[in-house]
Amino acid sequence: MKPETREPADVAVERRLLARRPDEALDRLFGPAQHAELRELARAALQRPGGPCVLILPGVMGSTLGLRRARRTDDIVWFDPVEVALGRLDRLTLPSARRIEPLGVLLFAYLRLKLSLRAAGLDADFHPYDWRRSVHAAGAALAARIARELDTLNRAFLTDGRPYLLIGFGRWGSSDASLGIPVEWGQSSGARTIVEATLPNMAVDPSQGSHFFHNISSFKVSYFSVAHEGARGINWSWLAARPAAAETDYIRHLRLDAPLSVKVDGRTGRGLIRVPR
């Protein structure tokens, strides 16, 4: 068996910080002083769950890379001091047939920030990425991951016979990840109302359902395009204040006590979504 150093998984480390007694392995990983500070922050963060979502994007080379293993400890290549000492960083060379992917972040650099944000009442989490690849490739990988998460939720909604309203930024169904989420119709087919929203730094032209025109016409799906600067927009604060029925890494599912009221005037191109009172 080859010698390797093994850094504990991110979630496992946070859980171990809450143990009654200090973990000697974490003492070695962070150093006694930083370990003690992280333990205090972890306990403070535990008292402040929820809040607005914040994603922490590590700097270049701040994400760990390696091979994900289903039933064994992940094989970390970056950053593993033994791999470096043995001259095996060529495993990171591109192009490569190896399935190297982001596994987490360098916790000694970023865990304090995450726990501090959580202790301040924010729902902070890491977004590791493959820093070897271009920004466009990283964005495409993120969009594809969101599409897979939606597919999983959509299947569950279809099984339960629950129609839903789908809100997202940019174009649903776009093949260009810089413009929206590249979902196929089958991944969102349970939605009965679909909303495309914009952001100040993502004001792309709406698709207006053009990617799924035949489907939304056949199944009578309402399609809304809502600009961030519009006089009448989405009440984000109301949505944020609702408790989540379920959450994935990038999708939040709300289940209301009463149905939404959706009205559309196809002749004028106007519509209204009213929340229950």
C-alpha positions as CSV (number, residue, x, y, z in Angstrom):
1,M,0.0,0.0,0.0
2,K,1.4,3.4,-1.0
3,P,2.0,5.9,1.8
4,E,-0.5,8.8,1.8
5,T,-1.7,11.5,4.1
6,R,-5.4,11.7,4.6
7,E,-7.1,15.0,5.4
8,P,-10.5,14.4,7.1
9,A,-13.6,15.2,5.0
10,D,-14.9,18.8,5.4
11,V,-18.1,17.8,7.1
12,A,-16.5,15.3,9.4
13,V,-14.0,17.9,10.6
14,E,-16.8,20.3,11.5
15,R,-18.6,17.6,13.4
16,R,-15.4,16.7,15.3
17,L,-14.9,20.3,16.3
18,L,-18.1,19.9,18.4
19,A,-16.8,17.0,20.4
20,R,-16.4,17.4,24.1
21,R,-12.7,16.9,24.1
22,P,-10.2,18.3,21.6
23,D,-9.3,16.0,18.8
24,E,-5.6,15.3,18.6
25,A,-5.7,14.8,14.9
26,L,-7.2,18.2,14.4
27,D,-4.5,19.6,16.7
28,R,-2.0,18.3,14.2
29,L,-4.0,19.6,11.2
30,F,-4.6,23.2,12.4
31,G,-2.2,23.6,15.3
32,P,-3.5,23.9,19.0
33,A,-4.3,27.6,18.9
34,Q,-6.3,27.6,15.7
35,H,-8.0,24.4,16.7
36,A,-9.2,26.0,19.9
37,E,-10.5,29.0,18.0
38,L,-12.3,26.8,15.5
39,R,-13.9,24.9,18.3
40,E,-15.3,28.1,19.8
41,L,-16.6,29.2,16.4
42,A,-18.2,25.9,15.7
43,R,-20.2,26.0,18.9
44,A,-21.2,29.6,18.1
45,A,-22.3,28.7,14.6
46,L,-24.4,25.8,16.0
47,Q,-26.5,28.4,17.8
48,R,-27.2,30.5,14.7
49,P,-28.6,28.1,12.0
50,G,-30.2,29.5,8.8
51,G,-29.9,32.9,7.4
52,P,-29.1,34.2,3.9
53,C,-27.0,31.7,1.8
54,V,-23.4,32.6,1.2
55,L,-21.1,30.5,-1.1
56,I,-17.4,30.7,-0.4
57,L,-15.3,30.4,-3.6
58,P,-11.8,29.4,-2.7
59,G,-8.9,31.1,-4.4
60,V,-6.8,29.5,-7.2
61,M,-5.4,26.2,-5.9
62,G,-7.6,26.5,-2.8
63,S,-9.8,23.5,-3.7
64,T,-8.6,20.0,-3.0
65,L,-8.5,17.7,-6.1
66,G,-8.4,14.0,-6.3
67,L,-10.3,10.8,-7.0
68,R,-13.6,10.3,-5.3
69,R,-14.1,6.8,-3.9
70,A,-17.5,5.4,-3.0
71,R,-16.5,3.0,-0.2
72,R,-13.0,4.2,0.7
73,T,-11.3,7.4,1.7
74,D,-11.0,9.8,-1.2
75,D,-7.6,9.8,-2.9
76,I,-6.4,13.4,-2.5
77,V,-3.8,14.5,-5.0
78,W,-3.8,18.3,-4.3
79,F,-2.9,19.1,-1.6
80,D,-1.2,15.9,-0.4
81,P,2.4,16.5,0.8
82,V,3.4,12.9,0.1
83,E,2.2,13.2,-3.5
84,V,4.2,16.4,-3.8
85,A,7.3,14.8,-2.3
86,L,7.1,11.7,-4.6
87,G,6.8,13.9,-7.6
88,R,3.3,12.8,-8.5
89,L,1.7,16.1,-9.3
90,D,1.8,15.1,-12.9
91,R,-1.4,13.3,-12.1
92,L,-3.1,16.7,-12.4
93,T,-1.9,17.3,-15.9
94,L,-4.6,18.0,-18.5
95,P,-5.9,16.5,-20.7
96,S,-6.1,13.3,-18.6
97,A,-8.2,10.1,-18.5
98,R,-8.2,10.2,-14.7
99,R,-11.4,11.4,-13.1
100,I,-9.8,14.0,-11.0
101,E,-12.5,16.3,-9.4
102,P,-12.8,18.8,-6.6
103,L,-13.2,17.1,-3.3
104,G,-13.3,20.0,-0.8
105,V,-11.2,23.0,0.2
106,L,-8.0,23.6,2.1
107,L,-9.6,23.8,5.5
108,F,-6.7,25.5,7.3
109,A,-7.2,28.4,5.0
110,Y,-11.0,28.7,4.7
111,L,-12.8,26.9,7.6
112,R,-12.4,29.9,10.0
113,L,-14.1,32.1,7.4
114,K,-17.0,29.7,7.0
115,L,-17.6,29.2,10.7
116,S,-17.3,33.0,11.4
117,L,-20.0,33.7,8.8
118,R,-22.2,31.0,10.2
119,A,-21.7,32.4,13.7
120,A,-22.8,35.7,12.3
121,G,-26.1,34.2,11.2
122,L,-25.3,33.4,7.5
123,D,-25.8,30.0,5.8
124,A,-22.2,29.8,4.6
125,D,-20.9,26.9,2.6
126,F,-17.9,26.1,0.3
127,H,-18.0,25.8,-3.4
128,P,-14.9,23.9,-4.4
129,Y,-14.0,23.8,-8.1
130,D,-11.4,22.4,-10.5
131,W,-9.0,25.3,-10.7
132,R,-7.1,23.6,-13.5
133,R,-9.9,24.3,-15.9
134,S,-11.2,27.6,-17.4
135,V,-13.9,29.7,-15.8
136,H,-16.3,28.7,-18.5
137,A,-15.7,25.0,-17.9
138,A,-16.1,25.6,-14.1
139,G,-19.4,27.4,-14.7
140,A,-20.6,24.7,-17.0
141,A,-19.8,22.0,-14.4
142,L,-21.8,24.1,-11.8
143,A,-24.8,24.5,-14.1
144,A,-24.8,20.8,-14.9
145,R,-24.7,20.0,-11.2
146,I,-27.8,22.2,-10.6
147,A,-29.6,20.5,-13.4
148,R,-28.9,17.1,-11.8
149,E,-30.2,18.3,-8.5
150,L,-33.3,19.6,-10.1
151,D,-33.8,16.3,-11.9
152,T,-33.7,14.4,-8.6
153,L,-36.3,16.7,-7.0
154,N,-38.5,16.7,-10.2
155,R,-38.6,12.9,-10.1
156,A,-39.8,13.0,-6.5
157,F,-42.5,15.6,-7.3
158,L,-43.7,13.5,-10.2
159,T,-43.9,10.4,-8.0
160,D,-45.9,12.2,-5.4
161,G,-48.1,13.9,-7.9
162,R,-47.1,17.4,-6.8
163,P,-46.9,20.2,-9.4
164,Y,-44.6,23.0,-8.5
165,L,-43.4,26.5,-9.5
166,L,-39.8,26.7,-10.6
167,I,-37.8,29.9,-10.2
168,G,-34.2,30.3,-11.5
169,F,-31.8,32.9,-12.8
170,G,-31.1,33.1,-16.5
171,R,-32.6,30.9,-19.2
172,W,-34.0,27.5,-18.3
173,G,-32.8,25.0,-21.0
174,S,-30.0,27.0,-22.4
175,S,-27.1,25.1,-23.9
176,D,-24.7,27.9,-22.8
177,A,-24.1,27.7,-19.1
178,S,-23.2,31.4,-19.0
179,L,-26.8,32.2,-19.9
180,G,-28.6,29.8,-17.6
181,I,-29.2,26.3,-16.5
182,P,-28.9,23.6,-19.2
183,V,-31.8,21.4,-18.1
184,E,-33.7,19.2,-20.4
185,W,-37.5,19.2,-20.4
186,G,-37.6,15.8,-18.6
187,Q,-35.6,17.3,-15.7
188,S,-38.3,20.0,-15.0
189,S,-41.4,18.4,-16.5
190,G,-43.3,18.5,-13.2
191,A,-43.3,22.3,-13.1
192,R,-46.6,24.0,-13.9
193,T,-45.2,27.5,-13.8
194,I,-41.6,28.4,-14.7
195,V,-40.0,31.7,-13.9
196,E,-36.8,33.2,-15.4
197,A,-35.3,35.9,-13.2
198,T,-32.3,38.2,-13.8
199,L,-29.6,39.6,-11.6
200,P,-27.7,42.9,-11.8
201,N,-24.7,41.1,-13.2
202,M,-26.7,38.5,-15.2
203,A,-29.2,40.5,-17.2
204,V,-29.4,38.1,-20.1
205,D,-32.3,38.2,-22.6
206,P,-35.1,35.9,-21.4
207,S,-35.8,32.8,-23.4
208,Q,-39.5,33.2,-22.8
209,G,-39.9,29.5,-22.9
210,S,-38.4,29.1,-26.4
211,H,-36.3,26.1,-25.4
212,F,-39.4,24.2,-24.3
213,F,-42.0,25.9,-26.6
214,H,-43.7,22.7,-27.7
215,N,-43.8,21.2,-24.2
216,I,-45.1,24.3,-22.4
217,S,-47.7,24.8,-25.1
218,S,-48.8,21.2,-25.0
219,F,-48.9,21.0,-21.2
220,K,-50.2,24.5,-20.7
221,V,-47.2,25.6,-18.5
222,S,-47.2,29.3,-17.5
223,Y,-43.8,31.0,-18.3
224,F,-42.7,34.2,-16.6
225,S,-39.7,36.4,-17.3
226,V,-39.0,38.8,-14.4
227,A,-36.3,41.5,-14.6
228,H,-34.5,42.5,-11.4
229,E,-35.0,46.2,-12.0
230,G,-38.7,45.9,-12.8
231,A,-41.3,47.8,-10.8
232,R,-43.1,44.5,-10.0
233,G,-40.8,41.7,-9.3
234,I,-40.2,38.7,-7.1
235,N,-40.5,39.1,-3.4
236,W,-37.2,37.5,-2.5
237,S,-37.4,38.5,1.2
238,W,-40.7,36.7,1.5
239,L,-39.3,33.6,0.0
240,A,-36.2,33.8,2.1
241,A,-38.3,34.0,5.3
242,R,-40.2,30.8,4.5
243,P,-38.8,27.6,6.1
244,A,-37.4,25.1,3.6
245,A,-39.0,21.7,3.1
246,A,-35.8,20.4,1.6
247,E,-32.5,21.8,0.4
248,T,-29.8,20.6,-1.9
249,D,-26.4,22.3,-2.4
250,Y,-28.0,24.8,-4.8
251,I,-31.8,24.4,-4.8
252,R,-34.2,25.3,-2.0
253,H,-37.6,23.7,-1.9
254,L,-40.5,25.6,-0.2
255,R,-43.8,23.9,0.6
256,L,-46.7,26.3,1.3
257,D,-49.7,25.7,3.5
258,A,-52.0,26.8,0.6
259,P,-51.7,26.8,-3.2
260,L,-50.3,29.7,-5.1
261,S,-52.7,31.6,-7.4
262,V,-51.2,32.0,-11.0
263,K,-53.0,34.0,-13.6
264,V,-51.8,34.7,-17.1
265,D,-53.2,36.9,-19.9
266,G,-51.7,35.6,-23.1
267,R,-53.1,38.4,-25.2
268,T,-51.3,41.1,-23.3
269,G,-48.3,39.1,-22.1
270,R,-48.9,39.9,-18.5
271,G,-49.2,37.6,-15.5
272,L,-49.5,37.4,-11.7
273,I,-48.4,34.9,-9.1
274,R,-50.1,35.6,-5.8
275,V,-49.0,33.9,-2.5
276,P,-51.5,32.6,0.0
277,R,-52.3,34.9,2.9
